Every structure is written in C-alpha cells, then in structure tokens.
Amino acid sequence: MLAADGRGRPRSITGPSPGLAGLATYLGRLWQRWALAGSDVGVLVVASRGVWTRAERSSQARRLRALARHVRVISDAEAAYRGALGDAPGMLLLAGTGSMALGRDRRGRWARAGGLGPLLGDEGSAFWIGREWLRASTRARDLLAARRLLRSPDPVARIAAGAPAVLRRARAGSSPSARAIITRAQAALADLLVTTARDLRLRAPIAVSWSGSLLDVADYRAGVWRAARRRGLVLTPRPPRESAVNAALELARAHRRSSTR
C-alpha cells in the first residue's frame, strides 16, 4: 500500500497485511501514529486480492474514504501488470503459489484467466506442482506423513514449497514423473495465455511479461513460452519494468498531478 500526502511525499506501508476486513482500522491507527488526518493525505492507493470487479473496488474505496481525499482500489494483479508493462496492451502471467493470466487490449479492456485458488484451479502453479508430486510419489506407507502435512497450519504454502525440488528432479532427468509434471504445468500456464489472448483478440506479436517466484526460474519460464507458441501464440517476452509497488506509487503521483492542473 502507498499513500501520497498533501505535500506529495509518498508513504510506503509495509508489514503483515491486515486483510481487507481490517484495513480501515489498521490504516486509521497508522495515520494516528503519523499524526495525519484524512484531509492531509492526497491519494491512497490500495492494491489487493479480492477486488477484481468494479463493485468490489468501489465497496472497498467507500470503506476507506475517510482516510484520504482520494482513494483508489485496484487488484494486486493489475498493479503487477502496470509494473510489468505499463499501459501497453499485452499479457502478464503470474505463477507463484497460485496462477493466473491478466491481459489488456489497446482500448484498455481487461481480461483474466485462472486465479481461482487451490480448490478450483491454480494449474501450473507451485502449489499445483507440489500437489501433483505428492500424488505421484506418496505410497501407502507415507500416508501418515501426507496427512500431517494436510493438517498443518498452512498446507497450501507448505505443499507449494516442494515445487523447487520437483523442478530440480525434472532438470536433472532423475525422475520421469517430475518431468511429466513440469511439462503439464507449463502447458497449463500456456493455456491461460491462450484463453486471455483469445478473449481480448490481441494482435501478434503479443507482449508478455511475468510475475511470481515460479516464473523467476528461467528454464521453467522458457518452457511456458514454448508451450504457448506451439498453441499458435506469437509472443514477445519482456522482463517486468518495475515492481507492483512502484506502479501503485506512480498511480498516486499521476492522480496528484492531474488534480493540481
């Protein structure tokens, strides 16, 4: 989260997230600590999960309106896209614990594929890779260990943490099962790109960037691009220009500039 105060100074808000439900209370206490009133804060930009639709964004902005003269709420995926590609048309592929693709066309329309969470989707993600490896490798004598893992405080994160080991096995050629899982995961992420490009009718060549720890692995990422190209996409991969946090800060600065003209 980032705020720009009445003098245009950015305020970066870091630390554990209180979640959307507790955000207004959390920021209110923070403003008190900083000796700020809502009228002192020119712009508050919040980038968060769970605010994809216009109604969701508007609802959250209303809850926060006492904290700044202007409040803008966007999804964390949109902030990541703007950091990676700015306002240009293209696609952002996100793959860490979860997975999704987000696209934008020349008219500024958005479309997404995936992002449904571990219960309904997240194919190709670190969680999906870790889960598929558990399925392939768990034997009857290992069931007790698997059950303990599923009952742990954060089983999704713990299962996702196993993905790097599966990648190493696939890269070393020591496990046909690992190689098959990684190939399927890359194909699943390519499917997200194909769906997004089709929904927006993006013209080739399509700029594509990435976000998430899994896609920081160069050979895994390259395999996704190959899988997408086999599906007919003409892609131009571009490294992210800047972080989602910096993109949110630029949104705050842009609003301040437009409001002072």
Helices and strands as residue ranges (DSSP letters): E 2-5, E 10-12, H 19-33, G 38-40, E 41-48, H 54-64, G 65-67, E 70-75, H 76-85, E 90-95, E 99-104, E 110-114, H 126-137, G 140-142, H 143-150, H 155-160, H 163-172, H 176-200, E 206-211, G 214-216, H 218-230, E 235-237, H 244-259
